[in-house]
Amino acid sequence: MSKILIRGAKVLGGEPQDVLIDGEVIEAVGTGLSAEGAEVVEAGGKVLLPGLVDLHTHLREPGREDSETVLTGTRAAASGGYTAVFAMANTFPVADTAGVVEQVYRLGQEHGYCDVQPIGAVTVGLEGRKLAELGAMHESAAGVTVFSDDGKCVDDAVIMRRALEYVKAFGGVVAQHAQEPRLTEGAQMNEGVVSAELGLGGWPAVAEESIIARDVLLAEHVGSRVHICHLSTAGSVEIVRWAKSRGIAVTAEVTPHHLLLTDELVRTYNPVYKVNPPLRTERDVHALREALADGTIDIVATDHAPHPHEDKDCEWAAAAMGMVGLETALSVVQETMVDTGLLDWAGVADRMSVKPAQIGQATGHGRPVSAGEPANLTLVDTAYRGQVDPAGFASRSRNTPYQGRELPGRVTHTWLRGKATLVDGKLT
């Protein structure tokens, strides 16, 4: 593998430097670097970050290849600056056995656009009644450390306690989709003024908050780790903040769409805005941004949820919940967090690479941009502004809430262990 010299990049948004890649690792970082025969990439002041890590991606394979495949999903990830993604378990069949997680893991290795780490189901078939093969999935070739029934809540407190106790034995983590099912029966959107005016079934904030409160107390009781998926309300922020103040081992994520969009958009009845958990209020959005800035919320995760055209191009009540997000996540974070002054680029690297890699134990990812480290990197043109055109997405699905919206920033290059997966905005 030839050497690559990235010239004049703002590493984590700092002063321009040169970065020399030799094979799979970074050989040197400094000014005035040179290397005979190296491929030169003129960064021109673009921001260089460690490759992004997404702890919450739906790749849909096996079973729903009409929505996404491991190949198309990882191509979308590389386009968005990601070098590693964690694939959720709600596939068909469910990833609740060593065989299924190994299949997903090997597909990721085969395609090579980014590392794919499967997430194992907590319960058999996501049915919430019996623990899945947690130990077998951890001991498999996939080495699963994160377990989630995402799409469904582990609402039985006894099952959740047992899962937390089980994963504690090997340092794993249970990632909870916090949704009390009895409080959200028939729910179509956030419960509030807009749902009342539209006559749509409301999803109360307490349905999320009550599960988070229960689970942080369970985690404290058994001395285990719990991760909260797609936290979406101001009340949830306060519960997580309280739990952390007690020393409870809880981490939490927020999605880009919950940092930007509100339930006012549901007035359009466009099913592209239908998502689980639902878009919340302006107050919630600002609470989430502040919590991400102060570290109460640890990471940004996309909850990339691709759906085929027919599952979204229908009446609101019948539409599937979810949005694609891998190719727009960094732009949304730039608009909501960087351009507002809430985070600098070092903070973005922490929330979108370092911390998710630590939570998921993704070895080799989320590492410093320094000599001797793996060359998992992404280069971002932060001065760019342009309208989102899903026709150009690498994802197989097009259900983005940002179509036609102008967003800042564009990933131009992505390197996975020194191998370019994206060059000048085009997949290799």
Secondary structure by P-SEA (a helix, b strand, c coil): cbbbbbcccccccccbbbbbbccccccccccccccccccccccccccccccccccccccccccccccccaaaaaaaaaaacccbbbbbcccccccccaaaaaaaaaaaaaaccbbbbbbbbcccccccccccaaaaaaacccccccccccccccccaaaaaaaaaaacccbbbbbbccccccccccccccccaaaaaaccbbbbaaaaaaaaaaaaaaaaaabbbbbbcccccaaaaaaaaaaaaacccccccccccccccccccccccccccccccccccaaaaaaaaaaaaacccccccccbbbbcccccccccccccccccccccaaaaaaacccccccccaaaaaaaccaaaaaaaccccccccccccccccbbbbccccccccccccccccccccccccccccccccbbbccccccccccccc
